[in-house]
């Protein structure tokens, strides 16, 4: 039976770009009985609409099967990298940069954090006293195009500096060409600069984009790029609040959101 087409679906041609990565989590001795395209579209439908697993439309595969595949795709390997993260960085971010004649790894990163309120189903939370938010915090480092190169999710009580260093620690294997990191005033201090150098190399410099001293609105140079990346994430209703029991699940939904964004733009 052919299922209904939803607005959240991507084309089969785009899905083929990441299908090899998604198939790699299954044993080759056991044939796959479900259409992985429908499974992937079901997971993104859930992310886009914010519905619960049990409320997936019935023309998708059974929600238990969809969730089982999601669990495999979001499970980190021995290096702490999930299939979704590999698909994002290798198949999408790198390819998007190379199409523009750039190296797959950027030399310039812009860092910021976003505090997100928890729903009652969330398993971990902290309190961000600065923004008065009880929940989690997303830390991302993007290039000048807004494409993510390092992502981490922590409880909201973790400072922006600590979270950024966690993101760099997670992803330092793919950040070998980074030479400069741009941040706002929340990252001021020698300990943060030293932490960046320790993880990315002694040659890396940290630049602080300061607000204009005049009491007038000014767009901070390059800072709007990372704010736009956060806005891209918020187009997905499941990311408006944190509903997840585990921080890794929140992290993998961020990876999924960027994967589909880049698939549609390629």
Helices and strands as residue ranges (DSSP letters): H 12-23, H 36-49, G 53-55, H 63-74, H 83-86, I 87-93, H 94-99, E 108-117, E 126-128, E 133-142, E 148-155, H 160-171, G 172-174, E 180-183, G 185-187, H 190-200, E 205-208, H 223-233, G 237-239, H 247-265
